[in-house]
Amino acid sequence: MTSPLDSQTPAFWEERYRTERLPWDLGGAPIELVEALGTELRPPGRVLIPGCGSGYEVSLFIAAGWEVCAIDFAPAAVARAQTILGAAGPCVRLGDFFAEPFPEPFDLVYDRTFLCSLSPVRWPEYADRVASLLRPGGWLAGIFFYGEDPEPPPYPLSLAKADQLFGTRFRRRADRPIAAAQALPVYGGGERWQIWERLPAPTP
Ligand SMILES: C[S@@+](CC[C@H](N)C(=O)[O-])C[C@H]1O[C@@H](n2cnc3c(N)ncnc32)[C@H](O)[C@@H]1O
């Protein structure tokens, strides 16, 4: 019997990468990111990609001038990404998003369906971590899962929950459904492209 909290362990994901049961895997970079790299997400800077999985986006970021750090805590995911990426493979490393030391702030945290892989009990910790890793004015951007899922993961967000998590420290800059052609059955059409801007800390 699998406990839902198993999905918080590397072993849960490792087994899926090893057996290539990857219903969340898009097979390439999302069109929304391709478009945003020429528009909303400029100028380029330093990007962190937590829970990067196959890491398709890494080459795209590099081509757009970004310095990339991508991490995943499942060794088979890291190996898969490094094979897919070839020369860009060293941008991907094994690590736990919540524990990995990052000495410098990032301009962007890019999340494609990483938050929804985490149990909601960890979401406040996720929001704190992202807020602490971003410079003021930096962005949290990517594809987030809204809707319902009777058998998580993935764990769906709601607008109210997102506002509660991000509301005081972030401002929502973009929010739209993704292209229907790129929607995956596992998310039931609930994927949304969003950009959250990190607000400066209030002065005392
Ligand atoms: C739903 S998958 C998404 C993968 C990738 N972003 C994509 O779009 O295909 C979630 C990923 O997060 C990774 N993950 C889960 N918890 C993690 C953590 N605490 N630190 C780093 N990676 C984690 C899993 O190993 C898995 O690859």
The ligand as an SDF file (V2000), in Angstrom:
LIG
                    3D

 27 29  0  0  0  0  0  0  0  0999 V2000
    5.8750   16.0380  -11.4860 C   0  0  0  0  0  0  0  0  0  0  0  0
    7.5980   15.8670  -11.6660 S   0  0  0  0  0  0  0  0  0  0  0  0
    7.9600   17.2740  -12.7120 C   0  0  0  0  0  0  0  0  0  0  0  0
    9.2890   17.1180  -13.3990 C   0  0  0  0  0  0  0  0  0  0  0  0
    9.6170   18.2390  -14.4110 C   0  0  0  0  0  0  0  0  0  0  0  0
    9.5560   19.5560  -13.8090 N   0  0  0  0  0  0  0  0  0  0  0  0
    8.7160   18.1720  -15.6000 C   0  0  0  0  0  0  0  0  0  0  0  0
    8.0530   19.1740  -15.8930 O   0  0  0  0  0  0  0  0  0  0  0  0
    8.6720   17.1300  -16.2580 O   0  0  0  0  0  0  0  0  0  0  0  0
    8.2180   16.3840  -10.0780 C   0  0  0  0  0  0  0  0  0  0  0  0
    9.7250   16.2820   -9.9710 C   0  0  0  0  0  0  0  0  0  0  0  0
   10.1610   16.8560   -8.7490 O   0  0  0  0  0  0  0  0  0  0  0  0
   11.1860   16.0600   -8.1930 C   0  0  0  0  0  0  0  0  0  0  0  0
   11.1960   16.3720   -6.7540 N   0  0  0  0  0  0  0  0  0  0  0  0
   10.1970   16.1570   -5.8540 C   0  0  0  0  0  0  0  0  0  0  0  0
   10.5390   16.6310   -4.6480 N   0  0  0  0  0  0  0  0  0  0  0  0
   11.7880   17.1810   -4.7780 C   0  0  0  0  0  0  0  0  0  0  0  0
   12.6570   17.8620   -3.8840 C   0  0  0  0  0  0  0  0  0  0  0  0
   12.3420   18.0620   -2.5810 N   0  0  0  0  0  0  0  0  0  0  0  0
   13.8400   18.3210   -4.3680 N   0  0  0  0  0  0  0  0  0  0  0  0
   14.1680   18.1310   -5.6710 C   0  0  0  0  0  0  0  0  0  0  0  0
   13.3870   17.4810   -6.5570 N   0  0  0  0  0  0  0  0  0  0  0  0
   12.2010   17.0180   -6.1230 C   0  0  0  0  0  0  0  0  0  0  0  0
   10.8230   14.6390   -8.5690 C   0  0  0  0  0  0  0  0  0  0  0  0
   11.9310   13.7730   -8.5280 O   0  0  0  0  0  0  0  0  0  0  0  0
   10.2740   14.8570   -9.9760 C   0  0  0  0  0  0  0  0  0  0  0  0
   11.2880   14.7580  -10.9510 O   0  0  0  0  0  0  0  0  0  0  0  0
  1  2  1  0
  2  3  1  0
  2 10  1  0
  3  4  1  0
  4  5  1  0
  5  6  1  0
  5  7  1  0
  7  8  2  0
  7  9  1  0
 10 11  1  0
 11 12  1  0
 11 26  1  0
 12 13  1  0
 13 14  1  0
 13 24  1  0
 14 15  1  0
 14 23  1  0
 15 16  2  0
 16 17  1  0
 17 18  1  0
 17 23  2  0
 18 19  1  0
 18 20  2  0
 20 21  1  0
 21 22  2  0
 22 23  1  0
 24 25  1  0
 24 26  1  0
 26 27  1  0
M  CHG  2   2   1   9  -1
M  END
$$$$
